[in-house]
């Protein structure tokens, strides 16, 4: 099997109490012969049991482990992990994802995109649904387009915390992640803050083929979301649609992050 070496890329993994999932992720990259300039694992105050495993994995995989004494939430975990990155590009992956055999070659093409497009900010590899407004680029990627008047509210997800490649100066351009709030609010605020900076981003057309998300019963997802955003009730769905249209556009136009 071909060796894939990416010296200009840091693999940044955020972790909390899912050391078995982290092992699976790192082992899969190894089996795919993918190596990076460095690997940073940012832990959000895991339990002693998982911390013990993390320290053993650090010896096995030789990664930079960034710790905190107490759980401080998703925003803090990403911020401190990204600040530890020293390379030009960052591959951000949460610990419950696993790359597939199709990943390495397509990841090489993603790096080519950054070389060809000096103003490119990020390349997305995974999503639950396709980004609604795409313009074909090449290598199986399309450019994401955002306009206030576009009607599909999923346009807000130009940024996503699903696996993506971004420039190392991401925090400098788009600001730190919001801290001391729930994880889903942190994600939403970053979506808004990214769009306010008029970003340029690509989306992999076959978005479900490069990574698999695995939430086992032993290590379930730690993210909790509001019930009203998940319900299939028809009346709630209609109200939710119009609410999102107004709120998302309003926030992109007028939201100001706190210093």
N, C-alpha and C positions, 0 to 999 in steps of 0.2 A: 504493500500500500504506500502511496505517495506521502512524503512528509510535508506538512504545512507549517511553515514558520512565519510568525507575524511579529517581528521585533518592534514595530512602531505602535503596537496595540497592547493596552493593559486590559486583562479580563477582570472586571469589577463585579464581585458577587456580594449581595446583601444577604445576611443570614440572621435567623432568630429561632432557636430551639428546633432546628431541623438538620442536624448533623448527618443523618443518614442520607437525606436528599442531597446535601452538599457533596458527600462522598460519591454518590451516583453521578452527579454533574461533572465533577473533576475527573473521575475515572473514565467517563464517556469521551471527554475531550482527549484524554490520553490514548484511548483506543482508536480514536480518529486521527491520531498522529498530529494533533494541533498543539502547537506551542506558542506562547505569547512572550512579549518583552518582559512582562511581569504579571503576576496575579495578586490582586488585593481582595481579601475577604473582610468585609466590615460586619462585625457582630453587634447586635443590639441588646447586650446584657443577658445572654442565654443562661440557662440553669447550670449548676456545677457539673451535672452529668454530661450535658452537651459541650460545655467548655472543655472538659477533659478530652472528649473526642476531637474537638477542634485543635487542641494542642498537638495531638497525635497526627492529625491530618496535615498540620503545618509542617511537621517533620517529613511526612511522606511525600507531599507535593511541593514543598518549598515555596509557600506563598507568604505574603505580607499580611499578618493578622492585625486588624485595627479593632481594639476593644473599648468598651465603656463599662463603668461599674454598675450602672442601672439601665433598665429599659427606657429609652428616650424617644421611641417612635421612628416611623419610616423616614421622615424628613431628616432628622439628625443622623440616622444611619447612612443615608446616601451622601449627605454633605461631608461627613468625616471620611467616608470611603473615597469619594471623588478627590478630596484634597490630598489624599495619599498617592494619587496617580501622577506619574512623571512623563508619560509618553504622549505622543501627539494625538492618539486616538484611544477611545475607551469603549470596550464592548461591555455593556451593562446587562447582567443576567441575574434574576432572582434565583434562589437556590432550588426552587421546585421545577425548573425547566431542564430539559435534556436535549442536546443537539442531535440531529439525525445525520445519516450518511450523506445527505444532500448538502449539509451545511458548509463544509470546508471550501469546496469549489465556488459556491455562490458567495461566500464570505470574501474570497479573493477578489471577486468582481465588485463587491461593495467597496473595497479599498481602492480599486481602480476608479470608482466613481468619485471618491474624495480627491484623487489625484487629478481628475479631469475637471472637476467643478470646485474652484477655490472658495466659493461662497456656500458650499454645501455644509449644513449643520448636523444632520443626522440621517441615518438609514434604518428603517424599521424592518424587522424580520418576522414578526409574529403578531397576530391579532385574532380576536374572535370573529370579526367581520372585516371585509375589505374597506379601506378608506373610500368614501363616496365619490371623491372628485380626483381623478387621476389622469395624467398625461404621459403616455408611454415614453420611456427614455431608452434604455438598452440593457442587455445582460439579464433580462427578466425583471427589471425594476421600472417603476413609473414615478413621476414627480407628483407629489401631493399639492393640490391647489386649494386655497382658502379665500373666500370672499364673504363679507358680511351678509350679502343678499342670497347666498346659497341656502336652499331650504332644508337640506338634510342635516339635522342637529349633530350627527356623528362627525361633522366637519371639525368639531372642537377637539377631537382626538388626533390632531396633527402630531402631537407628542403622546407617547404612551410609556408606562414603565415596564412594558413587556420587552423582551430582548431587542436591543438596538445598538448600533454603532454611532458614536458621536465624537466630536472634537474634544480634546482635553481641556479647552477653555470654556466648556459648557456653562459652568457656574459663573464665570466672569461675564459672559454675554447675557445669560438668561436669569441670573440671580440664584441665590441659595434656595433650597427647598424649604417650604414653610415647616416650622417645628412646633411641637406642643399642641398639635391638633390630630384628629383621626387620620389614618392612612388614606382613606378615599378622598378626604378634603385636601390632603397634601397633593395627591395626584391631580385633582381638578385644578387647583391653583397653578400648578406647574403647566398644565395645558394652556391656561389663559396667559400666563407670563411669557411662554414661548411664542404664542401667536402675536402678542403685542410687539415683539421684536422683528416681525416680518421674516420668519425663518425660511430656509430652503431645505426640503427634505424629500427623501425617496422612500418608496414602499415596495416590498417584494410582492410581486403579483400572486405567486402561489404561497400565500402567507401562512398556511398551515403545514408546510412540508419541511421547514428547516429546524423547528423546535417542537418538542412535545411537552406539555405541562402535566405533571404527575402529582396528584395530591392523594397520598395513601391514607388509610385509616390510622396507621401508626404515626404519621406526621401530616395531619390535615392542615389546610390553609389557616393562617392566623389572621386573615383579613376579613372583617365584618362589614357588610354594606347595609344601607337603609332598606327596609322592606318595600317601601313605596317605589323604589327604583327597580325592583325585581318582579313585582306582581304583573300578572297577565290580565287583570281586570280591564275590560274594554273602556269603561268610563275613565278610570284612573289613567289608562294609557293615552287617551285623548288630552286630558288635562296636563299630563306630564309632557306631551309633545309641545304644546303651546307654551308651557312654562319654560321648558328648555330653550326654545327658540328665542324667547325674550331675554331670559337670564344670561344665556351664553353670549349672545351678541352684546348685551349691555356690559357684561364683565370685560369682554375683550376691548370694548371701546373706552371704558371708564374705570375699571378696577386698578387700584394702586396698591402695590405690595408695601407692607409696613417695613420700616428700616430695621 
